[in-house]
Amino acid sequence: MNTDPNENLENEFDEDAQAEEATSEEAEETAVLAEEETAEEAQEESNEEAETADEISDEPLISDAAKAGAGGGLSASTKAIIVVAVIALIGGGLLFWKATVAAHNAPMTKISKEDMEFLLKDAPPQALKSLEDPETRKKQIDSLRQMLALANAAKKAGLTDDEKVKIELEDIRLQIMAVNYDREVNKDKGPMPPFGFIGEDRLNEFWGASQEEPGAFVSFLDKIKLGWIVGDADKRRRESDFQTFFNAKIEAAKESGQIQKDREPSDEELKQARDYFAKTRIYAEEAESKRSELSPDFSRKVNLSIGLQQAQYLSRLYAEKVLVEKTKVTDEDVLKYLAEHPELAVSPEIKTKAEEILNRAKNGEDFGELAKEFSEDPGSKEKGGLYENVPEGQMVPEFEKAALALEPGQIAPDLVESKFGYHIIKLETKGGETKASDGSVKQTYDVRHILISTGVKDPNNPLSQPMSPKELARVKLEETKEKDVLDEVVANNPVEIAEDFTIPQVSQEQMQKLMQQQLQQQIPQELPETDSTDTPKETTKPAPKTKKK
């Protein structure tokens, strides 16, 4: 997986168009196929990842502000609000459900029975079958209601008055119009990438490539909105509009951490952006001028798409800008919760056990063998507790501070406590170097440790993974706050979602075809490659699961 933020800009504009094209082909799957991810599921995933080789790496503890696209400081469970309220209804990434704001900046407040049935009429069979379950159907409707309520709250909070937000909303409106028009007018012309039928001649015409640079007088007329009297003002204005658009995109990408703040776009990236800008505007303008010639379904489809795309964008924006603060859990909140729940306290026997192992290590027993026998860190246990070439800043602060205070061969004199439990630490080497993805040089070290876990399970969720008492307390408090805040937003921003819509029947033939497709996708993954002697070839071990940033 590419994690270099500098590479995100290069494909952004191509991916925007391709994603819209791909998702629009399965439009109705949105309302249906949403695999709803709750706060508990988000926590389960987080806990599963904690069992990988980097269990004590600082990655699980890195603030979510570092996560691309998070927009700042979202905890894992706070982000679950956005997951439930936004992503749940975009299961297949549908164009219909990628919503933005209309030109008048009025988020949707109603989806009628007819709208729902229109969206579902061409939905994939699997999506339709999932809606037959009453519980799934209710969750989808609730998630859609939450998404629209959050979008309306964003409007009330004045977020749509921001110039960058206005630019983004207008861009998505034009993009949806252009993508749908592209598919509509070129549907019988064979496969082609998004906007592939727009040639260089039309791009040159859009930019007015042959026109001369305007003189001082003409430029002055443009500024006072009188450029039309000398012609070509629209073409010149497009350059100005593009620069405003591009600068807003770059600024937003830097603010969200998608690209580094000192990153400057290359000539190729600039060309991609110009082509994207021009092609979406060419088709959007053409669609507007020919709307009366297009089918009624086209206009309805576009209008629903724009409204819902607006809602997704604004709901995410509101969660990042407003809900983060409202759902924050303080250290005082955590301590109070633990005091009220003594059953979560760590047993004294656990610390006693860790101290006994520490004394054995200090008395000369083989550290690696002790780690293999007692450590509860699955990422290093079988390697005698060893982590090699660890760059500074990777491990949790308590661990790293204690490790780097040692000299090679020394064992930390006391237990080191972190959110994972008690660590017994031995430094092997330090002073190495490695080059980070941003080009900076970081010091590295080799270290062994024995982890004695202090994790506890959620008593209300027997399938949950162990976590520290403080961590569990924080999760519980976040869940409560998030539910209360979200309920308040929904109550203060009434949204009408039809619940009596009819789900199209799925034929047996459709389901068999779907099952065959799924089987075909699974077969290559399940059967190992073999040579002429039918001996399975050696396969590459998959890389450890990494945290998204």
C-alpha positions in Angstrom: 0.0 0.0 0.0 1.3 3.4 -0.9 1.5 5.6 2.1 3.5 8.5 0.6 1.3 11.6 0.9 3.2 13.3 -1.9 1.8 10.8 -4.3 -1.8 11.5 -3.5 -2.1 14.6 -5.6 -0.9 13.1 -8.8 -3.9 10.8 -9.3 -6.6 12.8 -7.5 -8.3 14.3 -10.5 -8.2 11.2 -12.6 -9.5 9.2 -9.7 -12.3 11.7 -9.1 -13.6 11.1 -12.6 -13.0 7.4 -12.7 -14.6 6.9 -9.3 -17.7 8.7 -10.3 -17.9 6.7 -13.6 -17.5 3.4 -11.9 -19.8 4.1 -9.0 -22.6 5.5 -11.1 -22.9 2.2 -13.0 -24.4 0.6 -9.9 -26.2 3.6 -8.6 -28.9 2.0 -6.5 -26.6 -0.2 -4.5 -26.1 2.7 -2.1 -29.4 2.5 -0.3 -29.0 -1.2 0.1 -25.7 -2.8 0.3 -24.3 -0.7 3.1 -22.3 -2.8 5.4 -23.0 -0.8 8.5 -19.9 -0.4 10.7 -20.7 0.4 14.3 -18.5 1.8 17.0 -18.1 -1.7 18.4 -17.0 -3.0 15.0 -14.5 -0.2 14.6 -13.1 -1.1 18.0 -12.9 -4.8 17.1 -10.9 -4.0 14.0 -8.6 -1.8 16.1 -8.1 -4.5 18.6 -7.4 -7.1 16.0 -4.7 -4.9 14.5 -3.2 -4.5 17.9 -2.3 -8.2 17.9 0.0 -7.9 14.9 3.7 -7.6 14.9 3.6 -3.9 15.7 1.4 -4.3 18.8 3.5 -1.9 20.9 4.2 0.3 17.9 3.0 3.9 18.4 0.9 3.5 15.3 -2.2 2.4 17.2 -1.7 5.5 19.4 -1.0 8.0 16.7 -3.6 10.7 16.9 -6.2 10.4 14.2 -5.3 13.9 13.1 -2.5 12.2 11.2 -4.9 10.1 9.3 -5.4 11.2 5.7 -8.7 12.8 5.1 -9.7 12.8 8.7 -9.6 16.5 8.9 -8.2 16.5 12.4 -8.4 14.7 15.8 -11.1 12.1 15.2 -10.9 9.2 17.6 -11.6 5.7 16.2 -15.0 5.7 17.7 -15.8 9.3 16.8 -15.1 8.4 13.2 -17.7 5.7 13.6 -20.3 8.4 13.7 -19.2 9.3 10.2 -19.0 5.6 9.2 -22.6 5.0 10.4 -24.0 8.2 9.1 -22.2 8.4 5.9 -20.4 5.4 4.6 -23.1 2.9 5.6 -25.2 4.0 2.7 -22.4 4.0 0.2 -21.6 0.4 0.4 -20.9 0.0 -3.3 -19.6 3.5 -3.6 -22.6 4.6 -5.6 -22.8 7.8 -7.4 -26.3 8.3 -6.0 -25.0 8.2 -2.5 -21.9 10.2 -3.0 -23.9 13.4 -2.4 -22.9 17.1 -2.3 -24.8 20.4 -2.0 -26.9 21.9 -4.7 -26.1 25.3 -6.1 -28.5 26.9 -3.7 -26.7 25.2 -0.7 -29.9 23.8 0.6 -29.3 20.2 1.9 -32.0 17.6 1.3 -34.6 17.1 4.0 -36.8 14.6 2.3 -36.6 11.4 0.3 -39.9 10.2 -0.9 -41.2 6.6 -1.5 -40.9 7.3 -5.2 -37.3 8.5 -4.9 -36.3 5.4 -3.0 -38.0 3.1 -5.5 -36.3 5.0 -8.3 -32.9 4.5 -6.7 -33.6 0.8 -6.1 -35.0 -0.2 -9.5 -31.6 -1.1 -11.0 -29.8 -2.1 -7.8 -27.6 -5.2 -7.7 -29.4 -8.4 -6.5 -27.2 -8.8 -3.4 -28.1 -5.2 -2.3 -31.8 -5.8 -2.8 -31.7 -9.1 -0.9 -30.0 -7.5 2.1 -32.9 -5.0 2.3 -35.4 -7.8 2.8 -34.1 -8.2 6.3 -36.1 -5.7 8.5 -33.2 -5.0 10.8 -30.9 -4.2 7.9 -33.6 -2.0 6.3 -34.1 -0.1 9.5 -30.4 0.5 9.9 -30.1 1.8 6.3 -32.9 4.2 6.8 -31.6 5.4 10.1 -28.1 5.9 8.7 -29.5 7.9 5.8 -31.5 10.1 8.2 -28.4 10.7 10.3 -26.4 11.7 7.2 -29.0 14.2 6.0 -29.4 15.6 9.5 -25.7 16.2 9.8 -25.6 17.9 6.5 -28.4 20.3 7.5 -26.6 20.9 10.8 -23.5 21.9 8.8 -25.6 24.4 6.9 -27.0 25.9 10.1 -23.5 26.1 11.5 -22.4 28.3 8.6 -19.9 25.8 7.1 -21.4 26.3 3.7 -20.4 30.0 3.8 -16.7 29.1 3.6 -15.3 29.9 0.1 -13.4 26.6 -0.1 -16.6 24.7 0.8 -18.5 26.6 -1.9 -15.9 25.7 -4.5 -16.0 22.0 -3.5 -19.8 21.9 -3.6 -19.9 23.5 -7.0 -17.3 21.2 -8.3 -19.2 18.1 -7.2 -22.4 19.4 -8.7 -20.6 19.9 -12.1 -18.8 16.6 -11.8 -22.0 14.6 -11.2 -23.7 16.4 -14.1 -20.8 15.8 -16.4 -20.3 12.1 -15.5 -24.0 11.3 -16.0 -24.2 13.2 -19.2 -21.1 11.4 -20.5 -22.7 8.0 -19.8 -26.0 9.1 -21.2 -24.9 10.4 -24.6 -22.0 8.0 -25.2 -23.7 4.8 -23.9 -23.8 3.1 -27.3 -20.3 4.1 -28.5 -18.3 1.3 -26.8 -16.0 1.3 -23.8 -14.0 4.5 -23.1 -12.5 6.1 -20.0 -14.5 8.9 -18.4 -14.7 11.9 -20.7 -12.8 9.9 -23.3 -14.8 11.3 -26.2 -13.7 14.9 -25.4 -10.8 15.5 -27.8 -8.0 18.1 -27.8 -9.9 20.3 -30.2 -12.7 20.8 -27.6 -10.2 21.4 -24.8 -8.4 24.0 -26.9 -11.7 25.6 -27.7 -12.6 25.7 -24.0 -9.3 27.3 -23.0 -9.3 29.6 -26.1 -5.8 28.3 -26.9 -5.4 30.5 -30.0 -6.5 33.7 -28.5 -3.9 36.4 -27.7 -3.2 37.6 -24.2 -5.6 40.4 -23.2 -4.1 43.9 -23.0 -4.3 46.1 -20.0 -7.6 47.7 -21.0 -9.3 44.4 -21.7 -8.0 43.0 -18.3 -9.4 46.1 -16.6 -12.8 45.5 -18.3 -12.7 41.9 -17.1 -12.2 43.0 -13.5 -15.2 45.3 -13.5 -17.4 42.6 -15.2 -17.5 44.4 -18.6 -15.2 42.1 -20.5 -18.2 40.8 -22.6 -18.2 44.0 -24.6 -14.9 43.1 -26.3 -15.5 39.3 -26.5 -13.7 36.2 -25.2 -14.2 37.2 -21.6 -15.6 33.8 -20.7 -12.5 32.1 -22.0 -10.2 34.4 -20.1 -12.4 34.0 -17.0 -12.0 30.3 -17.1 -8.3 30.6 -16.4 -9.1 32.7 -13.3 -11.8 30.2 -12.2 -9.4 27.3 -12.7 -6.7 28.9 -10.5 -9.2 29.5 -7.8 -10.4 25.9 -8.1 -6.9 24.4 -8.1 -5.6 26.5 -5.2 -8.6 25.5 -3.1 -8.0 21.8 -3.9 -4.3 22.1 -3.0 -5.1 23.9 0.2 -7.7 21.4 1.3 -5.3 18.5 0.5 -2.6 20.1 2.6 -5.0 20.8 5.5 -6.2 17.2 5.5 -2.7 15.7 5.4 -3.2 14.2 1.9 -0.1 16.0 0.7 2.7 17.7 2.6 2.4 21.4 3.3 5.6 22.2 1.4 4.6 20.1 -1.6 4.3 21.9 -4.9 2.3 20.4 -7.8 4.3 19.2 -10.8 3.6 20.2 -14.4 1.9 16.8 -15.0 -0.3 17.2 -12.0 -1.2 20.7 -13.2 -2.1 19.3 -16.6 -4.3 16.6 -15.1 -6.1 19.2 -13.1 -6.7 21.4 -16.1 -8.0 18.5 -18.2 -10.3 17.4 -15.4 -11.6 21.0 -14.9 -12.1 21.6 -18.6 -13.8 18.2 -19.3 -16.2 18.4 -16.4 -17.2 21.9 -17.3 -17.6 21.1 -21.0 -20.0 18.3 -20.4 -21.8 20.0 -17.5 -22.5 23.1 -19.7 -23.6 20.9 -22.6 -25.9 18.9 -20.3 -27.5 22.1 -18.9 -28.1 23.4 -22.4 -29.6 20.1 -23.6 -31.5 19.1 -20.5 -34.9 19.4 -22.2 -33.8 16.9 -24.8 -32.7 14.3 -22.2 -35.0 11.7 -20.6 -36.9 12.7 -17.4 -35.0 10.0 -15.6 -31.7 11.7 -16.4 -32.8 14.9 -14.6 -34.2 13.0 -11.7 -31.1 10.9 -11.4 -28.8 13.9 -11.5 -30.9 15.9 -8.9 -30.9 13.0 -6.5 -27.2 12.4 -7.0 -26.3 16.1 -6.3 -28.5 16.3 -3.2 -27.1 13.1 -1.7 -23.5 13.9 -2.6 -23.9 17.2 -0.9 -25.1 15.4 2.2 -22.2 13.1 2.4 -19.7 15.9 2.0 -21.3 18.2 4.5 -22.0 15.5 7.1 -18.3 14.5 7.0 -17.3 18.2 7.2 -19.6 18.8 10.2 -18.3 15.7 12.0 -14.7 16.9 11.5 -15.3 20.6 12.4 -18.0 20.3 15.1 -18.6 16.8 16.4 -15.0 16.2 17.3 -15.1 18.8 20.0 -18.5 17.8 21.2 -17.5 14.1 21.7 -14.1 14.6 23.3 -13.4 12.5 26.4 -11.0 13.9 28.9 -8.6 12.1 31.2 -10.7 13.2 34.1 -13.8 11.6 32.5 -11.8 8.3 32.2 -10.6 8.3 35.8 -14.2 9.0 37.0 -15.5 6.1 34.9 -12.9 3.7 36.3 -13.7 4.8 39.8 -17.3 4.0 39.2 -16.5 0.6 37.6 -14.0 -1.2 40.0 -14.5 -4.4 38.1 -12.2 -3.0 35.4 -9.3 -2.6 37.8 -6.1 -4.5 37.0 -5.4 -7.5 39.3 -2.4 -6.9 41.6 -1.2 -10.4 40.7 -0.4 -9.3 37.2 2.1 -6.7 38.4 3.6 -9.2 40.8 4.1 -11.7 38.0 5.8 -9.0 35.8 8.1 -8.0 38.7 9.1 -11.7 39.2 10.1 -12.0 35.5 12.0 -8.7 35.6 14.0 -10.0 38.6 14.8 -13.2 36.7 16.1 -11.2 33.7 18.2 -8.9 35.9 19.7 -12.0 37.6 21.1 -13.2 34.3 18.5 -15.6 32.8 18.3 -15.6 29.0 16.1 -12.7 28.1 15.0 -14.2 24.8 14.0 -17.4 26.4 12.0 -15.6 29.0 10.2 -13.6 26.3 9.3 -16.8 24.4 7.9 -18.2 27.6 6.0 -15.3 29.1 5.6 -12.4 26.6 2.0 -11.7 25.5 3.1 -9.7 22.4 2.4 -11.9 19.4 4.5 -9.7 17.2 7.8 -10.4 18.9 7.2 -13.4 21.3 8.7 -16.1 19.0 11.6 -13.9 18.2 12.6 -13.7 21.8 10.9 -10.3 22.2 13.1 -8.7 19.5 12.2 -5.6 17.4 14.9 -4.6 15.0 15.7 -1.3 13.2 13.0 0.5 15.1 12.9 4.2 14.0 12.5 6.8 16.7 8.9 7.8 17.1 7.4 4.4 16.2 6.9 2.9 19.7 4.6 4.3 22.3 6.3 7.1 24.2 6.7 5.4 27.5 8.4 2.4 25.9 10.7 4.4 23.7 11.8 6.8 26.4 12.8 3.9 28.7 14.5 2.0 25.9 16.7 4.9 24.7 17.7 5.8 28.2 19.6 2.5 28.3 23.0 1.5 26.9 23.3 -1.6 24.7 23.0 -4.7 26.8 21.2 -3.0 29.7 17.8 -4.0 31.1 15.5 -1.3 32.4 15.6 -1.4 36.2 11.9 -1.0 36.6 8.7 -2.2 34.9 7.5 0.2 32.1 3.7 0.6 32.0 1.9 1.5 28.8 -1.7 1.1 27.5 -0.7 -2.5 26.5 0.5 -3.5 30.0 3.8 -3.9 31.8 7.0 -4.0 29.7 10.4 -5.5 30.7 12.8 -3.9 28.3 16.4 -4.7 27.2 18.2 -2.5 24.7 20.4 -4.4 22.2 21.8 -1.7 19.9 21.2 2.0 19.0 22.7 4.6 16.7 21.5 3.2 13.4 19.8 5.3 10.7 17.0 4.9 8.3 15.4 7.2 5.7 11.7 8.1 6.2 9.2 8.5 3.4 9.5 12.2 3.6 13.2 12.1 3.1 14.3 12.8 6.6 16.8 10.6 8.4 15.7 8.9 11.7 17.8 7.1 14.3 17.1 3.4 14.8 17.6 0.9 17.6 17.1 -2.8 18.3 15.2 -3.7 21.4 13.8 -6.7 23.2 10.8 -6.7 25.5 8.5 -9.0 27.5 4.9 -7.8 27.6 2.6 -8.8 30.5 -0.8 -7.6 29.3 -3.2 -5.7 31.5 -6.0 -5.9 28.9 -9.6 -6.5 29.9 -12.6 -7.4 27.8 -15.8 -5.4 27.4 -18.2 -7.3 29.7 -21.1 -6.4 27.3 -19.3 -7.8 24.3 -17.8 -11.2 24.8 -16.4 -11.2 21.2 -14.3 -8.0 21.9 -10.5 -8.1 22.1 -8.8 -7.2 25.4 -7.8 -3.6 25.9 -6.4 -1.6 28.8 -8.9 -0.4 31.4 -8.4 3.2 30.4 -8.8 2.4 26.8 -12.1 0.5 27.5 -13.3 3.4 29.6 -12.6 5.9 26.9 -14.4 3.7 24.3 -17.5 3.4 26.5 -17.6 7.1 27.2 -17.1 8.0 23.5 -19.9 5.7 22.5 -22.3 7.3 25.0 -21.3 10.9 24.0 -21.5 10.1 20.3 -25.0 8.6 20.6 -26.2 11.5 22.6 -24.8 14.1 20.2 -26.1 12.3 17.1 -29.5 11.9 18.6 -29.5 15.6 19.4 -28.5 16.5 15.8 -31.2 14.3 14.3 -33.9 15.8 16.7 -32.9 19.4 15.8 -32.7 18.7 12.1 -35.9 16.8 11.1 -35.5 14.7 8.0 -38.3 12.8 6.3 -37.3 9.4 4.8 -40.0 7.2 3.3 -40.0 3.7 4.9 -42.8 2.1 3.0 -41.0 1.8 -0.3 -41.2 -1.5 -2.3 -38.1 -3.5 -2.8 -37.8 -5.1 -6.4 -38.0 -8.8 -6.3 -34.8 -10.7 -7.0 -35.1 -13.7 -9.3 -33.4 -17.0 -8.7 -31.5 -16.6 -11.9 -30.1 -13.3 -10.7 -28.9 -14.8 -7.5 -27.3 -17.8 -9.2 -25.5 -15.5 -11.5 -24.3 -13.5 -8.5 -23.1 -16.6 -6.7 -21.2 -17.7 -9.8 -19.4 -14.4 -10.0 -18.5 -14.5 -6.3 -17.2 -18.0 -6.8 -15.0 -17.0 -9.7 -13.5 -14.2 -7.7 -12.6 -16.6 -4.8 -11.1 -19.5 -6.8 -7.8 -17.8 -7.7 -7.3 -16.9 -4.1 -8.0 -20.3 -2.8 -6.0 -22.5 -5.2 -2.2 -22.2 -5.0 -0.1 -22.2 -8.1 1.5 -25.5 -9.0 4.3 -26.5 -11.3 4.3 -29.5 -13.7 4.9 -31.9 -10.8 1.8 -30.6 -9.0 4.0 -29.5 -6.1 2.7 -26.2 -4.6 5.0 -23.3 -5.3 6.3 -21.3 -2.4 4.0 -18.3 -1.8 5.0 -14.9 -0.5 4.0 -14.3 3.0 1.5 -11.4 3.2 2.8 -8.2 4.8 1.6 -7.5 8.3 -1.6 -5.4 8.5 -0.7 -1.8 8.9 -2.6 1.1 10.4 -4.1 3.8 8.1 -2.9 7.2 8.8 
